[in-house]
Amino acid sequence: MSFGTYSGSALDWSRRGRGSEAATRETYAVIPGAGLAVQFRLVVDREQMYSHPGTQDARWRGSKAMSTISSIEWTEATWNPVRGCSRVSPGCEHCYAERMAHRFSGPGAPYEGLTTIGKRGPRWTGRVQLVHDALREPLSWRRPRLVFVNSMGDLFHDSVPLEFIVSVFETMRRAHWHTFQVLTKRAERLAQVAAAFPWPENVWMGVSVESRAYQQRIDLLRRVPAHVRFLSLEPLLEGLPHLDLTGIDWAIVGGESGPGARPLEEQWVRDIFLQCRAASVPFFFKQWGGVRKKEAGRLLDGRTYDEMPTVRVVDRSQRVSA
């Protein structure tokens, strides 16, 4: 079986393959004029083709369907029914999504008008785009997977109407064979609207906390009737010696990466690890980060920590007809 070649201005690459039910390969997307290549994984099987989020609107020949997989260590796929965001706290200073969106913000591109460029690099304009055509996408993905909701925005942004959030939750409820990971920095709005929609077991809800000044987001998360509540302590900008992990089911820790990355201290990570152990909370160490995050790696005291919540909603090998 052969697969088509992408044709477009933002990315320049191709993939051909033959053989068994699935083929997997690390490959690169070259962004013209950016002087860099973004590595990602391309998985092709007889049902679906997965590609980088920037190719969401690409024209393919030879594939039946297309969805997005992710190189983020704690998930398997991303789904972006909302595009665009705005900065709310110091953790947003070097936002990877902001940089990525700007690379795909030219005329006719998915993030057109959602970013601007200044002396300190790309920045969200604050405009948010609702992608109505993406609302039903997970229903067409037959293989169960972990899905990070809105890696390129925030579902609970003030500019996202409540009715649209309800529609996203309805899709997650219907796509019961997937497990959805929703993450927000806007814990105040999350707590305000959480009663407006049902919370199915396959929806995990998390908040980002980068420093002690934002630990109140954890208190707000505890008000939400999600079956799994989790913390993304990334980019971790200082130690969090007094975390209240009551009612928390999972903690992700990671350092900032990319240009201008602020350093992560080992003691901060070890301290959170010990707090998670004391509270019996699964601990996931994503990365040390830095300008060259691959060189820094993700080992803590000689090993990786990829712990996940013990409650798994579906059998990951199950196949479901959408």
C-alpha positions as CSV (number, residue, x, y, z in Angstrom):
1,M,0.0,0.0,0.0
2,S,1.4,3.4,-0.9
3,F,0.6,6.8,0.7
4,G,0.3,10.2,-0.8
5,T,2.6,13.3,-0.7
6,Y,1.6,16.4,1.1
7,S,1.5,19.6,-1.0
8,G,1.5,22.9,0.8
9,S,3.4,26.1,1.7
10,A,3.9,25.6,5.4
11,L,5.5,22.1,5.4
12,D,7.5,20.2,2.9
13,W,7.8,16.5,3.3
14,S,6.5,13.2,1.9
15,R,6.0,9.6,3.1
16,R,5.6,6.4,1.3
17,G,5.1,2.9,2.8
18,R,4.1,-0.6,2.2
19,G,3.4,-3.7,4.3
20,S,1.6,-4.7,7.4
21,E,-1.4,-3.2,9.2
22,A,0.7,-0.4,10.7
23,A,3.9,1.4,9.8
24,T,5.6,3.8,12.2
25,R,8.6,6.0,11.5
26,E,10.2,9.1,13.0
27,T,10.3,11.8,10.4
28,Y,10.8,15.6,10.0
29,A,8.8,18.5,8.9
30,V,10.9,21.2,7.4
31,I,9.5,24.7,7.9
32,P,10.8,26.9,5.0
33,G,12.5,30.1,6.2
34,A,12.5,29.0,9.9
35,G,15.9,27.3,9.7
36,L,14.8,24.2,11.7
37,A,13.0,20.9,11.5
38,V,10.3,19.7,13.8
39,Q,10.5,16.0,14.6
40,F,7.3,14.0,14.9
41,R,6.0,10.5,14.5
42,L,4.0,9.4,11.5
43,V,1.8,6.4,12.0
44,V,-0.1,4.9,9.0
45,D,-2.4,2.0,9.1
46,R,-5.3,0.7,7.0
47,E,-7.8,2.9,8.7
48,Q,-6.2,6.2,9.5
49,M,-3.2,8.5,8.9
50,Y,-1.9,10.7,11.7
51,S,0.2,13.8,11.2
52,H,1.5,16.9,12.8
53,P,-1.2,19.4,13.9
54,G,0.0,21.9,11.4
55,T,-1.0,19.6,8.6
56,Q,-4.6,19.3,9.8
57,D,-5.9,21.0,6.6
58,A,-3.4,19.3,4.2
59,R,-4.4,17.7,1.0
60,W,-3.5,14.0,1.0
61,R,-3.9,11.3,-1.7
62,G,-4.3,7.7,-0.7
63,S,-5.5,8.1,2.9
64,K,-9.1,7.5,4.2
65,A,-8.9,9.6,7.3
66,M,-6.5,11.8,9.1
67,S,-6.1,12.7,12.8
68,T,-3.3,14.1,14.9
69,I,-0.8,12.1,17.1
70,S,1.5,13.8,19.6
71,S,5.1,13.6,20.7
72,I,4.0,14.8,24.1
73,E,5.2,12.1,26.5
74,W,2.0,11.7,28.5
75,T,-0.6,11.5,25.7
76,E,-1.1,9.8,22.4
77,A,-3.1,12.3,20.3
78,T,-4.2,15.9,20.3
79,W,-7.6,17.4,19.4
80,N,-8.0,21.1,18.9
81,P,-11.6,22.3,18.5
82,V,-10.3,25.7,19.8
83,R,-7.4,27.6,18.3
84,G,-5.7,30.6,19.8
85,C,-5.1,31.8,23.4
86,S,-3.7,34.7,25.5
87,R,-1.2,34.8,28.2
88,V,-2.5,34.6,31.8
89,S,0.6,33.9,34.0
90,P,4.4,33.6,34.0
91,G,4.2,30.0,32.7
92,C,3.0,31.4,29.4
93,E,6.1,33.4,28.8
94,H,7.7,30.9,26.4
95,C,4.6,29.0,25.2
96,Y,5.4,26.3,22.7
97,A,1.9,26.5,21.2
98,E,2.4,30.2,20.6
99,R,5.6,29.6,18.7
100,M,4.1,26.7,16.7
101,A,0.9,28.5,15.9
102,H,2.9,31.5,14.5
103,R,4.7,29.1,12.1
104,F,1.3,28.3,10.6
105,S,-0.3,31.8,10.7
106,G,0.3,32.9,7.1
107,P,-2.6,33.7,4.7
108,G,-5.0,30.8,4.5
109,A,-3.1,28.8,7.3
110,P,-5.0,27.4,10.3
111,Y,-3.7,30.0,12.7
112,E,-4.0,33.1,10.5
113,G,-4.7,36.2,12.6
114,L,-4.2,34.4,15.9
115,T,-0.6,35.4,16.6
116,T,1.6,38.5,16.1
117,I,5.3,39.0,16.1
118,G,7.1,41.5,18.4
119,K,10.6,42.2,19.7
120,R,10.5,39.2,22.0
121,G,9.1,36.8,19.4
122,P,5.6,35.5,18.6
123,R,2.6,36.3,20.8
124,W,-1.0,35.3,20.9
125,T,-3.3,38.2,19.7
126,G,-6.0,37.1,22.2
127,R,-8.3,36.1,19.4
128,V,-9.8,32.7,19.6
129,Q,-11.2,30.6,16.7
130,L,-13.9,27.9,17.2
131,V,-13.3,25.0,14.8
132,H,-16.8,23.7,14.4
133,D,-15.6,21.2,11.7
134,A,-13.3,19.6,14.3
135,L,-16.1,18.9,16.9
136,R,-16.8,15.4,15.6
137,E,-13.3,14.3,14.8
138,P,-12.7,11.9,17.7
139,L,-15.9,10.0,16.7
140,S,-14.1,8.9,13.5
141,W,-11.0,7.6,15.3
142,R,-11.7,3.9,15.8
143,R,-8.7,2.9,17.9
144,P,-9.0,4.0,21.6
145,R,-6.3,6.4,22.7
146,L,-5.4,9.1,25.1
147,V,-6.4,12.5,23.6
148,F,-5.0,15.8,24.9
149,V,-7.8,18.3,24.3
150,N,-6.6,21.7,23.0
151,S,-2.9,21.5,23.0
152,M,-3.0,24.7,20.9
153,G,-5.3,26.8,23.1
154,D,-7.4,26.7,26.2
155,L,-10.9,25.3,26.2
156,F,-11.9,27.5,29.1
157,H,-10.6,30.8,27.6
158,D,-13.1,33.6,28.3
159,S,-13.8,34.0,24.6
160,V,-15.0,30.4,24.2
161,P,-18.8,30.4,24.6
162,L,-20.2,28.0,27.2
163,E,-22.4,26.4,24.5
164,F,-19.2,25.4,22.5
165,I,-17.6,23.9,25.7
166,V,-20.8,21.9,26.2
167,S,-20.5,20.7,22.6
168,V,-16.9,19.5,23.2
169,F,-18.0,17.6,26.3
170,E,-20.9,16.0,24.4
171,T,-18.4,14.7,21.8
172,M,-16.2,13.4,24.6
173,R,-19.2,11.7,26.2
174,R,-20.1,10.0,22.9
175,A,-16.6,9.0,22.1
176,H,-16.5,6.8,25.2
177,W,-13.8,4.5,23.8
178,H,-11.2,7.4,24.1
179,T,-9.7,8.9,27.3
180,F,-9.7,12.7,27.0
181,Q,-7.1,14.8,29.0
182,V,-8.3,18.4,29.3
183,L,-5.8,21.0,30.7
184,T,-6.4,24.6,31.6
185,K,-4.7,27.6,33.3
186,R,-8.2,29.2,33.7
187,A,-9.3,27.3,36.8
188,E,-11.6,30.1,37.9
189,R,-13.8,29.7,34.8
190,L,-13.5,25.9,35.0
191,A,-15.0,25.9,38.5
192,Q,-17.7,28.4,37.5
193,V,-19.1,26.4,34.6
194,A,-18.3,22.8,35.6
195,A,-21.9,22.1,36.7
196,A,-23.2,23.0,33.2
197,F,-22.3,19.7,31.6
198,P,-21.9,16.0,32.6
199,W,-18.5,14.6,33.5
200,P,-18.2,11.1,31.9
201,E,-15.6,8.7,33.3
202,N,-13.4,9.1,30.2
203,V,-12.7,12.8,30.8
204,W,-9.7,13.7,32.9
205,M,-9.4,17.3,34.1
206,G,-6.2,19.1,34.9
207,V,-4.8,22.5,35.8
208,S,-1.3,23.9,35.2
209,V,0.6,25.2,38.2
210,E,4.0,26.7,37.6
211,S,4.7,28.4,40.9
212,R,3.4,28.9,44.4
213,A,1.4,32.0,43.4
214,Y,-0.9,29.8,41.3
215,Q,-1.5,26.9,43.7
216,Q,-5.1,28.1,44.2
217,R,-5.8,26.5,40.8
218,I,-5.5,23.2,42.6
219,D,-8.2,24.2,45.1
220,L,-10.5,25.2,42.3
221,L,-9.8,21.9,40.5
222,R,-11.0,20.0,43.6
223,R,-14.5,21.6,43.1
224,V,-14.8,19.9,39.7
225,P,-16.6,16.5,39.7
226,A,-14.1,14.9,37.3
227,H,-13.4,11.2,37.8
228,V,-9.6,11.9,37.3
229,R,-8.1,15.2,38.4
230,F,-4.5,15.9,37.5
231,L,-1.8,18.6,37.8
232,S,0.7,19.8,35.1
233,L,3.5,21.3,37.1
234,E,5.2,22.6,34.0
235,P,7.0,24.7,33.3
236,L,8.1,24.4,36.9
237,L,9.6,27.8,37.8
238,E,10.2,27.2,41.5
239,G,9.9,24.7,44.3
240,L,6.4,23.7,45.5
241,P,7.2,22.3,49.0
242,H,3.7,22.4,50.4
243,L,1.4,20.8,47.7
244,D,-2.0,19.8,48.9
245,L,-2.6,16.6,46.8
246,T,-5.9,15.8,48.4
247,G,-8.3,14.6,45.6
248,I,-5.5,14.7,43.0
249,D,-5.0,11.5,40.9
250,W,-1.9,12.3,38.9
251,A,1.0,14.8,38.7
252,I,3.1,15.7,35.7
253,V,6.4,17.6,36.3
254,G,8.6,19.2,33.7
255,G,11.0,21.9,32.9
256,E,10.7,24.6,30.3
257,S,12.2,24.0,26.9
258,G,13.1,26.1,23.8
259,P,14.6,29.5,23.4
260,G,15.0,31.4,26.7
261,A,14.0,28.4,28.8
262,R,14.2,29.0,32.5
263,P,16.2,26.4,34.5
264,L,14.6,23.6,36.5
265,E,16.4,22.6,39.7
266,E,16.7,18.9,40.7
267,Q,15.6,19.5,44.3
268,W,12.3,20.9,43.1
269,V,11.6,17.7,41.2
270,R,12.7,15.3,43.9
271,D,10.6,17.2,46.5
272,I,7.5,16.9,44.4
273,F,8.3,13.2,43.8
274,L,8.4,12.6,47.5
275,Q,5.2,14.4,48.1
276,C,3.5,12.3,45.4
277,R,4.9,9.1,47.0
278,A,3.6,10.2,50.5
279,A,0.1,10.9,49.0
280,S,0.1,7.8,46.7
281,V,-0.3,10.0,43.6
282,P,1.2,8.7,40.3
283,F,4.2,10.8,39.3
284,F,5.1,11.5,35.6
285,F,8.4,13.2,34.9
286,K,8.3,14.7,31.5
287,Q,11.6,16.4,30.9
288,W,14.4,18.6,32.3
289,G,13.9,20.9,29.4
290,G,16.4,23.6,28.4
291,V,17.3,24.9,25.1
292,R,18.5,21.4,24.1
293,K,15.9,19.3,25.9
294,K,16.8,16.1,24.1
295,E,20.4,16.3,25.5
296,A,19.0,17.0,29.0
297,G,16.7,14.0,28.7
298,R,14.1,12.9,31.2
299,L,15.9,10.7,33.7
300,L,15.5,11.4,37.4
301,D,18.1,9.6,39.5
302,G,18.9,7.3,36.7
303,R,15.4,6.2,35.6
304,T,12.3,7.5,33.9
305,Y,9.0,8.0,35.7
306,D,6.0,7.4,33.4
307,E,3.3,6.7,36.0
308,M,-0.3,7.2,35.1
309,P,-3.6,7.2,37.0
310,T,-4.6,3.7,37.9
311,V,-8.1,4.1,36.6
312,R,-8.2,3.3,32.9
313,V,-11.6,3.7,31.4
314,V,-11.2,1.4,28.4
315,D,-9.2,-1.6,27.2
316,R,-6.5,0.1,25.0
317,S,-6.6,-2.8,22.6
318,Q,-10.3,-2.5,22.0
319,R,-11.6,-1.5,18.6
320,V,-14.8,0.4,18.4
321,S,-16.9,1.3,15.5
322,A,-17.6,5.0,15.4
